[in-house]
Amino acid sequence: MSAFAEMQDLLSDFLTEASDLLDDVDIGLLDLEQRPHDTGLLNQVFRGFHTVKGGAGFLDATPLVELCHRGENLLDLLRSHVLVITPEIMDLILAATGEVRRMFGEMERGTMPEAAPQALLLGLEAAARRVTVDTSALLPASPLTAARLLSAACTRVTSALLPVSPLSAAMLPSA
């Protein structure tokens, strides 16, 4: 029996809207790497986590609430300029969005999501306390996994991209 048996319509609406929000969060995070002091972008990413957390709470998806709450706390410190964005903090937030996507997949299958890895939850808390965090264990294990995560994060923007001509493609750096 589904963990969400009596809430299928609500769950479906939540997953659709929350997935769109998470796509926006991923795009915002990519933009933040170029503009780390952009308060508007920080607010957008914070609101994405906040909104997902609220919907997850309504569905009693406690593991998702706990993860989003920790991410939201860290983002709040960034947007209030208590902390500054570092590569380690970006790695933590990107790892958190990856975990949120994993949890969405479990919820789509009708199961309550498993908790996020303890290392990620503790890393988010430590970063919020200004403790240096080794994020190497939180990163994808291979370049292929990283490419898949990036591809998933960018699916919504691909339709907005202009076609690449053979001439402009030849000017792109080779992999």
C-alpha positions as CSV (number, residue, x, y, z in Angstrom):
1,M,0.0,0.0,0.0
2,S,1.2,3.5,-0.9
3,A,2.4,5.8,1.9
4,F,0.4,8.4,0.2
5,A,-2.7,6.3,-0.8
6,E,-5.2,8.8,0.4
7,M,-3.4,11.8,-1.1
8,Q,-2.6,10.8,-4.7
9,D,-3.9,13.9,-6.3
10,L,-2.2,16.2,-3.8
11,L,1.0,14.2,-4.1
12,S,0.9,14.4,-7.9
13,D,0.3,18.2,-7.8
14,F,3.1,18.6,-5.2
15,L,5.6,16.6,-7.2
16,T,4.8,18.5,-10.4
17,E,5.1,22.0,-8.8
18,A,8.0,21.1,-6.5
19,S,10.0,19.6,-9.5
20,D,9.5,22.9,-11.4
21,L,10.7,24.8,-8.3
22,L,13.7,22.6,-7.9
23,D,14.6,23.1,-11.6
24,D,14.5,26.9,-10.9
25,V,16.7,26.3,-7.8
26,D,19.2,24.4,-9.8
27,I,19.3,27.2,-12.4
28,G,19.6,29.8,-9.7
29,L,22.5,27.8,-8.2
30,L,24.3,27.7,-11.5
31,D,23.8,31.5,-11.8
32,L,25.0,32.0,-8.2
33,E,28.4,30.5,-9.1
34,Q,28.8,33.5,-11.5
35,R,27.1,36.1,-9.3
36,P,27.6,34.9,-5.6
37,H,26.5,38.3,-4.1
38,D,23.2,38.4,-6.0
39,T,20.6,38.7,-3.2
40,G,17.7,38.2,-5.6
41,L,19.1,34.8,-6.7
42,L,19.7,33.8,-3.1
43,N,16.2,34.7,-2.2
44,Q,14.9,32.7,-5.2
45,V,16.9,29.6,-4.1
46,F,15.8,30.1,-0.5
47,R,12.1,30.4,-1.5
48,G,12.4,27.2,-3.5
49,F,13.7,25.2,-0.5
50,H,11.1,26.9,1.7
51,T,8.2,26.1,-0.5
52,V,9.2,22.4,-1.1
53,K,9.6,22.1,2.7
54,G,6.1,23.4,3.3
55,G,4.5,21.0,0.8
56,A,6.5,18.1,2.2
57,G,5.3,19.0,5.6
58,F,1.7,18.9,4.5
59,L,2.3,15.4,3.1
60,D,4.1,14.3,6.3
61,A,7.3,13.6,4.3
62,T,9.5,14.2,7.3
63,P,12.9,13.2,5.7
64,L,12.2,15.7,3.0
65,V,11.2,18.4,5.5
66,E,14.4,17.8,7.5
67,L,16.7,18.1,4.5
68,C,14.9,21.2,3.2
69,H,15.0,22.8,6.6
70,R,18.7,22.4,6.9
71,G,19.3,23.7,3.4
72,E,16.9,26.6,4.1
73,N,18.8,27.5,7.3
74,L,22.1,27.6,5.4
75,L,20.6,29.7,2.6
76,D,19.0,32.1,5.1
77,L,22.5,32.8,6.5
78,L,23.8,33.4,3.0
79,R,21.1,35.8,2.0
80,S,21.4,37.7,5.3
81,H,25.2,38.0,4.6
82,V,26.2,36.1,7.8
83,L,27.9,33.6,5.5
84,V,29.4,34.0,2.1
85,I,29.2,31.4,-0.7
86,T,32.2,29.1,-0.9
87,P,32.8,26.2,-3.3
88,E,32.1,23.9,-0.3
89,I,28.8,25.5,0.5
90,M,27.8,25.3,-3.2
91,D,28.7,21.6,-3.2
92,L,26.5,21.1,-0.1
93,I,23.5,22.8,-1.6
94,L,23.9,21.0,-4.9
95,A,24.2,17.7,-3.0
96,A,21.0,18.7,-1.1
97,T,19.1,19.3,-4.4
98,G,20.3,16.0,-5.7
99,E,18.9,14.3,-2.6
100,V,15.6,16.2,-2.9
101,R,15.3,14.8,-6.4
102,R,16.0,11.3,-5.1
103,M,13.3,11.7,-2.5
104,F,10.8,13.0,-5.2
105,G,11.5,9.7,-7.1
106,E,10.7,7.6,-4.1
107,M,7.5,9.6,-3.5
108,E,6.5,9.2,-7.1
109,R,6.7,5.4,-6.5
110,G,4.3,5.9,-3.5
111,T,6.9,5.3,-0.8
112,M,8.0,7.6,2.0
113,P,11.5,8.9,1.2
114,E,14.5,7.5,3.0
115,A,16.4,10.1,5.1
116,A,19.2,12.0,3.4
117,P,22.7,10.7,4.1
118,Q,23.8,11.7,7.6
119,A,27.0,13.2,6.2
120,L,24.9,15.6,4.1
121,L,22.6,16.6,7.0
122,L,25.6,17.1,9.3
123,G,27.5,19.0,6.6
124,L,24.6,21.5,6.1
125,E,24.5,22.0,9.9
126,A,28.3,22.4,10.2
127,A,28.4,24.9,7.3
128,A,25.7,27.0,9.0
129,R,27.9,27.0,12.1
130,R,30.9,28.2,10.0
131,V,32.7,24.9,10.3
132,T,34.7,23.8,7.3
133,V,33.2,20.8,5.6
134,D,34.9,18.2,3.4
135,T,32.3,17.8,0.6
136,S,34.3,15.2,-1.4
137,A,32.2,12.3,-0.1
138,L,29.0,14.2,-1.1
139,L,29.9,14.7,-4.8
140,P,28.9,12.3,-7.6
141,A,31.2,9.3,-7.8
142,S,32.0,9.7,-11.5
143,P,32.0,12.4,-14.2
144,L,29.1,10.5,-15.8
145,T,27.0,10.8,-12.7
146,A,27.9,14.5,-12.5
147,A,26.8,14.9,-16.1
148,R,23.5,13.2,-15.5
149,L,22.8,15.5,-12.5
150,L,23.7,18.5,-14.6
151,S,21.5,17.3,-17.4
152,A,18.6,16.8,-15.1
153,A,19.1,20.3,-13.7
154,C,19.1,21.9,-17.1
155,T,16.2,20.1,-18.8
156,R,13.8,23.1,-18.5
157,V,16.2,25.5,-20.2
158,T,17.1,23.4,-23.2
159,S,14.1,24.5,-25.1
160,A,15.2,28.1,-24.7
161,L,18.6,27.4,-26.2
162,L,19.3,28.5,-29.7
163,P,20.3,25.9,-32.2
164,V,24.1,25.5,-32.5
165,S,25.4,26.0,-36.0
166,P,28.3,23.9,-37.2
167,L,30.5,27.0,-37.1
168,S,29.7,27.9,-33.5
169,A,29.9,24.3,-32.5
170,A,33.5,24.2,-33.9
171,M,34.4,27.2,-31.7
172,L,33.3,25.4,-28.5
173,P,36.0,23.9,-26.3
174,S,36.4,20.2,-26.8
175,A,35.7,17.8,-23.9
